[in-house]
Amino acid sequence: MVSILKLIMDNMDLKIKCYSVFFIIFFVCNLSFSQARKIVTQKAPEPAYKNASLPTEERVKDLLERMTVEEKVYQLCAARFGEGDEVFITSGKYSKEFIRKQMSQHGIGHISMPTTDMFAEDAAKTTNEIQQIAIKETRLGIPTIINDEALHGCKGKGSTSFPQSIALSCTWDLQLMGEIADAIVKETFNRGVRQVLSPVLDLARDPRHGRVEETYGEDPFLASRFGVEYIKGVQQNNVVCTPKHFLANFVADGGRDAGNIALSERELKEVHLVPYKAAITEARAGSIMAAYNELDGVPCSANPWLLKALLRKEWGFKGFVVSDWSGVVGNVIYHHTAKDNNEAAINCSSAGMDVELPRLKCFVNLVQLIKEGKINETSIDENVKPVLRMKFDFGLFDHPFVDTANSFKMKDAFRKLALKAAEESIVLLKNSHHVLPITAKNIAVIGPNADILQLGGYSAKGVKGNTPLQSIKQLLGKTSNITYSKGCNLTGDDKSGFSEAITVAKKSDVCVLVVGGAYGITGGETQDRVDLNLMGVQEDLINAISALGKPVIVVLIDGRPVTMKNWINRVDGIVQMFFGGEEGGNALAEILAGNINPSGKLTITFPRDIGQVPMYLQHRPYGREGSIVEYPEISKTAQNLNGVGRYYPLFPFGYGLSYTDYKYDSIELKKYEFHTNEDVHLSINISNKGKMDGYEIVQVYLSPLGCRIAQSTHQLKAFQRVFIPKGESKKVEFTLHPEDFSFLNEKLQPENGLGEFDLFVGTNCLEGVTKKISIR
């Protein structure tokens, strides 16, 4: 090119040459400037962590390498809006400036329940504002995880309230549990909540514990099945599930909450860890909550065996561990295992606790502790990785916002689902003289729970629904005369209402006494019991009404079993409705009227007397025969109790009556000897001998007869909810797998079971048919 330019220049006069040189210089300079401007204004390549097409681990690695110490630590922290607002009081509306101040320059990993007291539309707008600030106004744009409770429905204001967990388990309906979980998470997600602090996988081993209602009952297998369905149903909608309370928070001596648990590793692994292991290895829960209590003196929140060796190494957990509310500072003020908040932060984070909830208290100090060399930054990296991993895996980086125009309004559909769940959860405990269904023309509805909508703990505000009285009037009032009297309160010794209640009862043909308890009054979080009798003068009311000689039906609305020895023989019918959600009143009326055939079965044992508790089916055999002086019939009838010895309940695990009668034929097996690697296929014919269609819950239990490690008797291994029309029979089939016969050996490792086993199939754990098989 230089040669061409020279040739042109040689053939031009001087003036033209000058103009030409100027033009060429201008052209070259302008071209160079344009190229330089393009280089300067060219968009910088997108960071790898923002590339949704890359594998999660690559995105985590890239983001972690870009983060400052402060940014890392704040990912392990949570903000809680409102001073002194810890557990029972929730939150209100906040300005963008307030949110911006909370997020700070480092961002924040989590925000604890900022929209619980908002209806869905306002909640969606607020959470979008929070995410907008997190993504647009912090250096790296890391979205925050907004959490809330969703035990039996989203706790956000106005959300659908399904039956409480103990009630849901009494349906024994896993498909229904999955549908409810899907409904819960749709309401949750569309409020902008991306983590639910649910489900509760503690076992109900002592009904005196205040939070029994939050459990799926006493059995580890049943709880594991409900937990898996809940978690899968929620997480398929990109919301992180946090099962709790890891571990054994509800089983301290005397049913006292959060006490030290001095159980062997065998007992933990064979019983209390079962639902949690299923939650992690089957349902792949994205998070888990460490419990308040200690395990053999070591707080769960700072327990490396629990949170690292077992959870991560043995089970392969990839998610993040959160503390229970103020559980980290609890190491200082309750356990006294740390001298101050700094030491608590080091102990908990080093042990595998990844996130402190609900607010900035201890973990925020890790920034300074790292700078002082009291904890390594690489240790903190191990806490941060799972938090970031879940934010990528659950779509927070790529889809952080919710559609405020679609705050998800399917309330009618969800209400129908809540009604179905409530109907299936109600358990008929007694029905002498066929007092139910009610056909009387004059019905007295009496009792302190008759005209109250009881939802149980962790329920949303703004929930609307009929009380039992309202529903009975709407349904049975079409053909019957309904009168009402409260009679007494749930607690206290005031009997001034007895006179009116007796007057109302005298004019009736049948009396429906609606009694029981209420969350926050007769039980609930931090409210354990020393007794299981109905509180106040409720039992006196039952006895006063039953003394009139009228047919009496007691409806128990509560979150726990109650003892009944003072009145059970004086009443004709007993209906158990664990807190039934917003449609509980309507479901109860349908059951009482006979429009619905009750099908619920107990998932927790009802003791005869407080002195029997804790009392649950799955216990190891006693070393010799025994009896109870108050119940001399036990020693005489022990063999008739299917070998469960001193398990002598008022109502056993799996119990529940129907308005029809089912007959169980013998168990059918193609053979009776099996190899250790074989499945065992069995079937049984069940006939409906009554006059009403119904659902029967068929239960399969296994009793090892010769294992060298003593095993619990009557281990629940399978169940089915089966519809059987009146006058018809149905063949119900089950398959048990080799792992169902296994046990933990001397090294606490699974080993195939050998020897003889009793297969028991029944309508509850004590009534059914048995076949003996052997595994070789």
N, C-alpha and C positions, 0 to 999 in steps of 0.2 A: 504493500500500500504506500509505503514511503517513496518508493521509486516512481509510482504513478503520479503522486503529488509533485515530485520534483520535475517530472516531464511537463506537467501542466504549467508550473510556475515559470519554467524557462521560456515558454511561448506567450507570456503575458507582459503587457507594459507595466510600469511601476505602480500606477494608480490602481490598476485592476488587481495587481499583486497584493497591494496593501489591504484592499477590501476583502480579497479572498482569504488572506491570512486571518484577518479579524473574524470573518464568518466561520472559518474552520475552528479557530480557538473557541469561539462562542458555542459552536455546536458540540464540541468535545466536552467543554466544561458543563454545559447544560445536561448532556447525556450522563456524565459522571455524577452530577448532583442528583439526577433522577434515580440513578441506580442506588446511590447512597441512601436517598430517602426511602426507597423501597426496602432496603436492608434494615433501616432503623424502625420503620413502621410494620414490618412483617411480624405477624402474630407468633409469640413464643410457643414452642411445642407444649401441648397439654401434659401436665404431670401424669405419671402412670397411674396414680391412685384414683384419678378421675376418669379413667378409661374403663367403661363398664364391660368391655370385651375381654379384659385381662382376668386371669385367675385371682381369686380372693387373696391367696397368700402373697402373690406378687404385689397386689395393691396395698396390703397391710405393710409389707416390708418397705415399699417406697414411701408411704406416708410416715411410718415410724422414723425413718432416717431423716425426714425433714422437720420433725417436731423438736421443739425446745423442751427442756426439763419441765418448765411451767405448763406447757401445753399437754405434756404427758400426764402430769399429776392431776390436772383439772379434768381429764377424761375419766379419772377414778373417783370424781366427786359429783355431788348432786346439789342442786339448789332447791330450797323449799320456800315458797312465797308465804310470808307471814311470820312474824316473830312469835316464838313460843308455840307454834302450830305444829304439833308432832304427830298425833295419831287420830284423835277423835274429831277434831275441828278441821274442816277443810278450807278451801280458798275461795277467792272472789275474782273480780276483774282487775286487770292491770294495764297501765299505759305502756306504750312502746319504750318510753324513757326508763321506766322501772325495769322492764325486761332487759333492756340494753345494759343497764347498770349491773344487773345480775349476771349477765353473760360475760362482761368484762372483756379485756383484750385477749384472754387466753381461751375463750369459749368455756363450755361446761359440758361434761359428758352426759349428764342426766338431770332431769327436772322432775321433782316428786309431786305428782298430783296437782298441777296448777289449774285444772279446769273442772274439778269434781263438782263444784257447785254451780256450774253453768249448764244451760240446756245445749243441745247438740250444735246448733248453728253458731252460737257465740263461742263454744269450745273449739270448733273447727277454725274459726277466724283467728282466735287467740293462738292456737298452736301453729298456724301458718305464720303468724307474726313472729313467734319465737324462732321457728326454723329459718325464716328470712334473715333475721339478725344473726343467727348462728352461721349461716352459709355465706352471707354477703358482707358481714361486718367484722369477721374475725380473719386472721391471716391465712389460715388453711381451709376455712370453710367447712369445718367438720360438723355435721348435723348432730343435734342432741336427741337423746332418747327420753320421751315423755312417758311416764308410767302412771298406772292407776290400779285399783283393785277391780276384780271381776269374778268373785267367788261363785256367785249364782246369778250373775247378770252384771253388766257394766255398772260401776258405782256412780257414773256420771248422772247428773240430775235428769230425771224423766225417763231413764232407760228402763227396759223391761226387767221385771223382777221374777226370776224363775224360782222354783222351790229350792230351799237351802240344800247344801250338799248331802247331808244325812238323809234327807227326803229323796233326793235324786237317786242315791244308791239303793233305796228301797224299791225302785222300779225294776232293778236288775236288767235294765234295757240299755245296752251299749249303743245301739243305733240311735236311740233317742238322745243319749248323752252327746254323741257326735253332732247331731243336728242342733242341739242347744248351744254347744261350743261354737259352732259356726254362726249362730244367731248372735251370741254374745260378742264375738269378735267383729262382726259387721257393725254393730253399734259402737264398739270401741274404736275400731280403725277410723271410722268416719268422723270421729271427734278429734283425730290426730294423735291418739294414744298408740304407742308402738311397743309397749311392754306391759303385760298384766302380771301382777304379783299373786298369781294363782296357778294351779289349784293347791289346796292343802292336802298333803299326803301323809300327815301324821295319822296314826291309828287310834281308834276310840277304845282304849283298853280300860278306862275307868270313867264311868258316867258322871262322876262328881266333878270332872274337869269342866271348866266354864265354856270351853270352845268345842265340846263334843259335836255340836251341830255343824261345824265346819268340815268335818271329816266324811269320808265315804264308808264309815263303819269300822268294825274291829278286825276284819279279815285282811291279811296282806295281799292275797291273790285278787280278791274282789276290788280292793282299793287300787291295785296296779292296773286292772282292766279299765276302771273308770278314769284313772289318771291319764292313761295312754290315749283314750278316746278324746278327753278334754284337750290335751296338748296338741294332738294331731289336728283337731278341728280348729284350734286357734292359730297355730303356726302356718297352716296352709294359706292363711290370709295375710302373711307377712307381719305378724305381731309376735313378739318374743314372749314365751311362757316362762314363768319363774315358779316352779313347784317349791313348796315350803312345808314345814320348817325342818331343815336338814341339820340335825336328826333327833328323833324321839323327844320332841319338845313337850308332848302332852302326856307322858307316861311316868312322871315322877311319883314318889310315894304319896298315897292319899289323894291322887288326882290333882295335885298341886302344880300349877303352871310353871314351866321353865326351871324345874328343879334339877339337881345333879342326877345323872343317869348312870348307875353302877351296874350295867348289864354286861355280860360277856360278849366277846366279839362274835361268838357263835349265835347268841340270841339276837344280836343286831343284824347279822347277815341272813339268818333264817326267817326273821320276822320283820323288823322295822326298816331294813334297807330294801326289802323286796319291791315296794311300789316306786322307790326312787331309782333303783337300778333299771326298772322297766321304763321309767320316764326318760332316762338318759340313753340307754342302749337301744330301745325300741322306738320311742317317740322323738328322740333327738331334741330334747328341750334345750333352748338356747341360753338359758340362765338357770340359776338355782339360788335359793335363799338360805344362808346359814342361820341356824336357830339361836335363840337366846341362851339355852341351857348349856350345861357342861356334860361332857362324856368322861366319866371317871376322873373328874376334877379339872379337865381341860376344856375351856369354853369352845363351843363349836365354831365361833367366829375366828378363833386363833388356833385351829387344830390341824396341823400339817398332815396327820394320818388321814383325817376325814377329807380334807379339801385338796390334798395333793396325791398322796399314795393311793387312796381308794378312788376318789372321784376322777382324777385325771389319768393316773398311770394305769390303774386296773380297769376302769370303765371307759377310758378314752374320751372323756368329756372335753369338748372344744369351746364351750361357751364361757360366760363370765359368772362369778359368784358375787352376790350382793349380800350386804348385811341386813338383818332385820332392823326395824326402825331404831336408830341410835344404838345398835348392837355393838359397834366398835367402842364407843365411850362407855358402854356397859362393862367392859373389861376393867375400867377404872372404878366406877361408882357402885357396881354390884358384885362382880367377881373378885375385885381387888387383886387381879393378876398383873396389872400394869400400874405404875406409880402416877402416870399422867397421860394426857392425850397423845403426846409424842411417842411414848413407849407403846401405847395401844395401837397407834398407826403402824409402827414398825412390826409389832408382833402379828397383827392381823394380815397386813399385806404380804409379809414374808411367808406366812402359813398358807397363802393361797386365796385370801379374800381380795377380790378385785375392785369392788365398788362399795363406798360407804353411803348408806342412805340414812336419813332423808336430806341432810343439809351439810354445809361446810362446818365440820367440827374437828376431826382428827386428821383425815387424809390430806387435807389442804396443807398441813405442816410438813408433808413429805418433801416439798421443794427445798425448804431450809435444811431438813435432815440429810438430804442428798448432798447439798453443798458443804455440810459439816462432816461428811464422810461416815455418817452413822448408818446409812443404808446405801447400797449400790444402785446406780441408775439402771444397770442391767437387770436387777431384780424387779424394778418398777416396770421395765419393758415387758416382762412376763405377765404383769397384771394388765397392761394396756392392750397387748395383742388380742386377747379374746374379746375385749370390748369393741375394738375396731373391726375384728372379724365378723361379729354379729351385725354391726351396722352395715357392712357390705353385703353379707348374706341375706339380710332381711330387707334390702332395697332402700335403706335410708339415704344413701349417697345419691342414688339415681332417681328416686321418686320420694322426696322428702315431704311434699305438700299433699293436702287433701282437697277434694272438690267441695267448696263451701256451698255450692248450689245443690249438692247431693249429700246432705248430712244424714242420709239414709233413713227414709221414713217407710218402714215396713212393720209398724207397730201392730197392726191388725193381725198380720201373719204370725208375728212373734207371740202375740197374746194367745192365739190358738195353740201354739206350741207349748206355752206355759200352762194352759188349761189341761192339755194332754198329759204333761209331766205331773201336774198336781193330782190328776185322777189316778194315774198309775202308781203314785207314791203312797197313797193312803193305805193303811194296814188295818184290817179287821181283826181284832184280838179276841173278842168274845161275842157270841150271838145266841144266847140261851132263848129257848122258846120261839126262835125265829122272830125276834123283836124287830129285826131289820130284814128287808126294807120297811120303812114306815108306811102304814096304810091308814093310820088313825085320822079322825076328823078334827080333833082338838089337840094341838101340839103346844106344849110349853117349852120355850127356849130360855134357859136360865144359865147364868154364870159369868164370871169376869172376863172371859175371852170371847163371849158370844157376839159382842158388837164392836170388836176391835180387829183391825187388819194387822196381823202379826207377820212380819217378813223375816225376822231374824237379823243376825249381824251382817255387816258389810253390805247393806242394802242401799239402793239409790234413794235420794230424796225426790219428792214430787211424784211418787208412784201412786196410782189410783187403782182401786179395786174394791169389790164388795166384801163386807164383813160376813161371817157365817150367818148372822141373823138376816141381813139384807138378802142374801142368796136364798136362804130357806123361805123367806117371805115371797120372793119372786117366783120360786119354783113350786114349792109345796103349798104356798098360799093360794094357788089357783083352785085347789080342791079342799083345803083344810083351813081351819081357823088357827092363826099363829098368835100367841101371846108371849110377852117377854118380861123378864126381871133380871137385873144384874146379880142380886143376891149378896155379893161381897166383892172385895178387891182381891188381887192376886196375893198380896202380902198384908200383914197387919192382923189385928184381932177384932176388928169391927164386925159385929153380927147384926147390926141394925137393919140390914136389908133382908134378913132371913124371913121375917114375917110376910113381906110382900111376895117373896119368892114362893113361900109355902102356899099362900092364897092363890097365886097363879097356877101352881102345880095341881092343887086340888080340883081345879076346873078343867083339867086336861085329861086326855086319854093316854098320853105318853109324854114323858119329860126328857128333853135333850139338854144335858148339863155340859156346857162348854167351858172347860177349865184348863189348867196347865201353867204355862210360864210365859215369860217375855224376855227378849234380849235386853240386857242392861238393868233388869229388875230381879229376875230369879236366876240369872246366869249370863254368860258372855265373856268377852275378853277381860282378863284380870278378875273374874268373878266366879271362883270355884265354890263348891258346896261341901258341906259335911254330912248332908242328909239327902235322901232322894224322895221323901214324902212330898206331896203337894204342899206348897208353902201357905202361910196364913191360916185361914179357917176354911179353906176350900174342902178339905175332907169332912169337916163338920157339916158343910152345906150338902155334900153328897149324901151323908147319912141322914140328915134331916129330911131331905126330899124322898129318899128311898124308904123311909119309915112310913110314908103315906100309903104304901102298897101299890103304887102306880108302876107300870113298866118304866124303867129308867135306862137311858143310853148315855154313857159318859163319852164325850169327845175330848181327847187330850190334844191340845195344841201346844207344842213345846219343842225344845231343841235337844232333849235328852230323855232317856227312860225315866220313869218314876216307879216307886214301889207302891203297892196297892193293897197290902195285907189288911189294912183297916177298913176297907170298903168293897173289895172286889166281889165278895160273895153276896153283896146286897144289891148289885146292879145286874141288869140283863144283857146289856151290850156295851162293848168298849171299842172305840174307834181311835186309832192313833194317827194324827196328822202332824208329822213334823212340819215346821214352818213351811207353808205351801206356796209362798210367792203371791203375786198379785191376783192370781186366779184360784187361790186356795179355797176361798169361800164358795165359789161356784162349783168347784170340784166336789167339795164336801156335800153340798146340797144334792148333786147328782147321785152320789153314793147313797146317801140317806134315803133318797126317793126310789132307788133301785134302777135308775136309768143307766147306771154304770155298775158293773160287777166288780167289787174290789179285788185287786190282784197283787197289791204290794206285799213284800216280805221283809221282815226285820233284818237289818244288817248289823245289829248290836243286840247283845243278850240283855233281857230284862231280868234282874235278880228278884228273888222273893223278899230279901231283907238287906238292909245296908251292910250288915255284917258279912255278907258274901262277897262284896266287891273288894278288889277288882275281880270280875268274873267274866271269862270269855271262853269260847269253845276251844280254840287252838292252844292247848297247853300240853306239856309232857305228862306221861303217866305217873301216878303216885307209886311209891315203893312198897306200899302195902295197902290193905283194905282200911277203910275209915268210915266214920259217920259224923253226923252233926246232931247234937242232943236235941235241938229244937225240931229237927226233921228226922225222926227215927225210921221213917219209911225208906230212907236212902239206903241203908245197909241191907235191907230186905229186898230191895228192887234194883240193886246196882246192875245186875246182869240184864235186866229189862230196859235199862237206860243205854243200851247199845255200847256197853263197855266204856262209857265216859265217866264212870265213877261218881265223884262228888260234884260234877257239873249238874246241878239240880236247879234249873232256872224257873222263874215264873213263866216266861215265854222264851224259847230257845232261839238261837241264831237261825235265820231262814224261815221263821214262823210267820204265817199269815193265813187267815181263813178266807173263804169265798162264799157267795150265795148259792154255789152249786157244790157237788161232791165229785171228787176225782178218785179213781181206783187205779192203783199201780199193779201191773202184772209182774212176773219175775223177770230178772235181767237176762237178756239173751246174748250169748257169746258163741262164736264158732268153735272155740277151743278154750282151754283153761290154763295151758302152759305156754309161756312165751319166752323168746330169747331177749337179752337185754337191749338189742338194737331194734326191736319190733314195736310197731304201734299196736295198741289194744283197741279194737273196735267193739263197741257194745251198743245195744239198743234195748228199748223197753216200750211196751204198749201202755198207754194211759187212756182211760175211758172217762168221759164226762157222764156221770150217772144222774145228774140233777136235771133241773128244768130251765137252766139258763146258760147261754153261751158264756165262755170265760177264758181267761188267760191263766195258765198254770206255769209257775217257775220251777222247772225241774232241776234238781241239784245233785251233783256227783261228788262224793267224798271218798277219800282213800285212807285206809288204815294200815300202815306197815306192821307186820306181826313178828318179824324176826330180825330187824336191823340192829347192828351192833352199837349204833349210836341211838339212844332212846329218841323216838320221834313223837311229835304231837299227834294225838288221835283225831280222826275225822278232819282231814285236811281237804278243804274245798279245792277241787281241780277243774271243774267245768260246770256250766249251767246254761239253760236255754229258757227263754220266755216263749211259750207255745200256746197258740190259739186252738181251743177244742170246742166245737159246737156241741150243744146239748144232745145227748143220746149217741154221740159218735166217739170213736177212738182214734188215737194218733200214735204212730210209731215214731219215737224220738231216738235219734242216733247221736252217739258221741265217739270221739277218738281221743284216746290218751296217748301221749308221746313218751319216749324213753325218759326224757328229762322230768316228766311228772313223777317218776318212780325213783329219781335220784335223791341223794342226800349229801350233806357236807361231811367228809371224813375227818379223821383226826388232825389233818393238816388244813382243815377248812376248805378243802378243794372238792368240787362236785364229783361224785362217784355213782355209778349205776347201781340202783337198788337190786338186791337179790332176795329170794325167799318168797314167803307167802304174804299176800295182801288181801284185805277185805275191800271189795268194791261196794259202796253203799249209794243207792239212788233213792232220793226221797223228796217229799214235799217240804221238809225242813230237815235239820241235822239229826233229829231224833226219830222221825217217822218215815219209814221207807223199807226197801228190800235190799238184801245183801247177797253177794256171790264171792266165793273165795277163788283167787287165781294165784299162780306162782310164776316168778321170773327166774329163769335159769341162765 
